[in-house]
């Protein structure tokens, strides 16, 4: 679980930074899409080792799939 939290934090940091002051800092963040997509992929790979409670895995995978689709629209 700690690994998933670490990955989520790494996703959150550039998003928070770029959204400050009406997205004024967005141009300063390099390769945001690629970075977030890589981190989401790492999250998918970390799921089996992070938790083995049957129902949570598919739900989280579905949410990650939705996030990946949103990021690809950027």
N, C-alpha and C positions, 0 to 999 in steps of 0.2 A: 504494500500500500504506500509505503514511503517513496518508492520510486515513482509511482503515479503522481503523487503530490509534487514531487520535484519537477516532473515534466510539465505539469499544469502551471507551476510557478514560472517556468521558463517560457511558456506560451503567454502567460499574463503580462510579464514585464514589458516586452516590446509593444504590446497592445495598449497598455496603460500609458507608456511614454508617448507613443505616437498620437494618442487621443487628447493629450493635454492642450489647453488653449485652443479649442476648436480644431483639432487635428493639425495644428501649426507644425508639429514635429514629425509628421508622417514622412515628409521627404528625407528626413535624416536617418530613417530606419532602412537599412539596406537588406534586400532579399527577404522581405517580410513573409511573402507567400511561401517561398521555399523553406524558410526556417520553420514556420508553423506546420507545414506539411510534413517535414522531417520529424518534428516532435510528435505529431499525431501518429505517424507510422511507428515511432518508438513506443508510443503508448499502446498501440495495438499489440506489438510484440511483447510488451511487459505484462499484458493482462493475464495470461495463463499462470504466470508465476506469482502475480500479485494477489490473486484471490481465487479460490476454488468453490465459491458458493454458487452453484448452478445457474440461478436466474440473473445474477448481476452481470456476468460476462456478456451475454447477448444484448442486454440493455445498453451497457457501456459501449459495446461495439457499434450498435446502431447510432448512438449519439456521436461517436467519433466519425462515423460515415457521414452524418449530417454536417458536422463541422468541416470535414474535408470538402464537401460539396460547396459550402459557403465560402471557404477560403479560395477555392478555384474560381469563384466569380469575381474576385478582387481584380 
